[in-house]
Amino acid sequence: MDESADFQGTTIGVGTLLVVAVLAYGTFISPSVAGYEPLTLAGWIFALTLAAVAILHASVTQYDLAGGFGGVAVGWLFVLSGSGAQVLVGLAVLLVSGGYVVLVTRRRSRDAQSGTT
């Protein structure tokens, strides 16, 4: 799990810095960033960050977390691009996938503490 924690933290950190930069630019410099509303662009960056985390987990054969983070990314995509029922579906996917990531992460942490894999 050490290798995944390294790339996961770095990827989420870079994505978070990009989100903060876009929001700061939109708040203090210009009301639009490259023609997009800053909050919308920040949401897309966050969704892409989660998709990147999913791909990185898959690359180190942690398919359970890859599926969880992929589901969270898909949920965000539904929320960002949908309307009405699509947003509700996206929120449901976010809830289920996020809960799954929490359960898998807690299980891995517990197993690491007890010395089992």
C-alpha positions in Angstrom: 0.0 0.0 0.0 3.0 2.3 0.4 3.5 2.8 -3.3 -0.2 3.6 -3.8 -0.2 6.1 -1.0 2.7 7.9 -2.6 1.2 8.4 -6.0 -2.4 8.9 -4.7 -1.3 11.7 -2.3 0.8 13.4 -5.0 -2.0 13.1 -7.6 -4.7 14.4 -5.3 -2.3 17.2 -4.1 -1.6 18.4 -7.6 -5.3 18.2 -8.5 -6.2 20.2 -5.4 -3.6 22.8 -6.2 -5.0 23.2 -9.7 -8.5 23.5 -8.3 -7.4 26.2 -5.9 -5.5 28.0 -8.6 -8.6 28.0 -10.9 -10.9 29.2 -8.1 -8.4 31.9 -7.0 -8.0 33.1 -10.6 -11.7 33.2 -11.1 -12.2 35.1 -7.8 -9.5 37.7 -7.9 -8.4 38.1 -11.6 -11.2 37.3 -14.0 -14.7 36.0 -13.7 -14.0 33.3 -16.3 -11.0 31.0 -16.9 -10.4 30.2 -20.5 -14.1 31.0 -21.2 -15.4 28.7 -18.4 -17.0 29.5 -15.1 -14.3 28.8 -12.4 -16.5 26.6 -10.3 -17.4 24.4 -13.2 -13.9 24.1 -14.4 -12.7 23.2 -10.9 -15.3 20.4 -10.8 -14.0 19.0 -14.0 -10.4 19.2 -12.8 -11.5 17.3 -9.6 -13.3 14.6 -11.7 -10.2 14.2 -13.9 -8.0 14.0 -10.8 -10.1 11.2 -9.4 -10.0 9.4 -12.8 -6.2 9.7 -12.8 -6.1 8.2 -9.3 -8.3 5.3 -10.5 -5.9 4.7 -13.5 -2.9 4.8 -11.2 -4.4 2.3 -8.8 -5.2 0.0 -11.8 -1.6 0.3 -12.9 -0.4 -1.2 -9.6 -3.1 -3.9 -9.7 -5.2 -2.4 -6.9 -8.4 -3.0 -8.9 -10.7 -2.6 -5.9 -9.6 1.0 -5.4 -9.4 1.6 -9.1 -13.0 0.6 -9.4 -14.0 2.8 -6.4 -12.2 5.9 -7.6 -13.4 5.3 -11.1 -16.9 5.2 -9.9 -16.4 8.4 -8.0 -15.1 10.0 -11.2 -18.0 8.8 -13.2 -20.4 10.1 -10.5 -18.8 13.5 -10.8 -19.1 13.4 -14.6 -22.9 12.7 -14.3 -23.3 15.6 -11.8 -21.3 18.0 -13.9 -22.8 17.2 -17.3 -26.3 16.1 -16.4 -29.5 17.7 -15.4 -32.4 16.4 -13.3 -32.4 12.7 -13.1 -28.8 12.4 -14.4 -27.6 14.5 -11.5 -29.5 12.3 -9.0 -27.9 9.2 -10.6 -24.5 10.9 -10.4 -25.1 11.7 -6.7 -26.1 8.1 -6.0 -23.0 6.8 -7.8 -20.9 9.2 -5.8 -22.4 8.0 -2.6 -22.0 4.3 -3.3 -18.5 4.6 -4.8 -17.3 6.9 -2.1 -18.6 4.6 0.6 -16.8 1.7 -1.2 -13.5 3.6 -1.2 -13.9 4.3 2.5 -14.6 0.6 3.3 -11.7 -0.7 1.2 -9.3 1.9 2.7 -10.3 1.1 6.2 -10.0 -2.7 5.6 -6.5 -2.2 4.1 -5.5 -0.1 7.1 -6.8 -2.6 9.5 -5.1 -5.5 7.7 -1.8 -3.5 7.6 -1.9 -3.0 11.3 -2.7 -6.6 12.1 0.0 -7.8 9.6 -2.3 -9.7 7.2 -2.8 -9.0 3.5 
